[in-house]
């Protein structure tokens, strides 16, 4: 856990072709305890959170790129 004890979680659907939504979570735990750590591990194991994490980078342009003038 970060030393600040603050976490902002953002989630969205994988397929954006039919529209999408965002889910946000703000978690503020000033003092991260062993009990918090144990609960986090149990939830992670039960729901398979971060079983096989991988980073994926995606970049998009808000406006089309004009190849002739770039």
C-alpha positions in Angstrom: 0.0 0.0 0.0 1.2 3.5 -0.7 2.5 5.4 2.2 -0.3 8.0 1.7 -2.9 5.4 2.3 -5.0 6.7 -0.6 -6.0 4.7 -3.7 -8.0 5.8 -6.7 -9.3 2.8 -8.7 -10.7 3.2 -12.2 -12.3 0.4 -14.2 -14.0 0.1 -17.6 -15.1 -2.5 -20.0 -12.7 -4.2 -22.4 -14.8 -3.8 -25.5 -15.7 -0.1 -26.2 -17.5 -0.8 -29.5 -20.9 -0.7 -27.9 -20.3 2.2 -25.6 -18.8 1.9 -22.2 -18.9 3.1 -18.6 -16.4 3.9 -16.0 -16.4 2.8 -12.3 -14.4 4.8 -9.8 -13.4 3.9 -6.2 -11.7 6.2 -3.7 -10.1 4.4 -0.8 -8.6 6.3 2.1 -7.1 4.1 4.8 -4.7 6.3 6.9 -3.1 3.3 8.6 -2.7 0.1 6.7 -2.8 -2.8 9.2 -2.0 -6.5 9.1 -5.7 -7.1 9.1 -6.2 -4.9 6.0 -3.3 -6.8 4.3 -4.8 -10.2 5.2 -8.3 -9.2 3.9 -6.8 -7.8 0.7 -5.0 -11.1 0.1 -8.1 -13.2 0.8 -10.2 -11.1 -1.6 -7.5 -11.2 -4.2 -7.3 -15.0 -4.0 -11.1 -15.5 -3.9 -11.8 -13.4 -6.9 -8.6 -14.0 -8.8 -7.6 -10.4 -8.8 -4.0 -9.9 -10.1 -3.5 -13.6 -10.7 -1.7 -12.9 -14.0 -1.2 -9.2 -14.3 0.1 -7.7 -17.5 0.6 -4.1 -18.6 -1.0 -3.1 -21.9 -0.3 0.3 -23.4 -2.9 1.9 -25.7 -2.7 5.2 -27.4 -5.4 7.0 -29.4 -5.7 10.4 -31.0 -8.5 12.7 -30.0 -8.4 14.2 -33.5 -7.4 12.6 -36.7 -3.8 13.1 -37.8 -3.3 14.9 -41.1 -0.4 13.0 -42.6 0.2 15.7 -45.2 0.9 18.4 -42.6 2.7 16.5 -39.8 
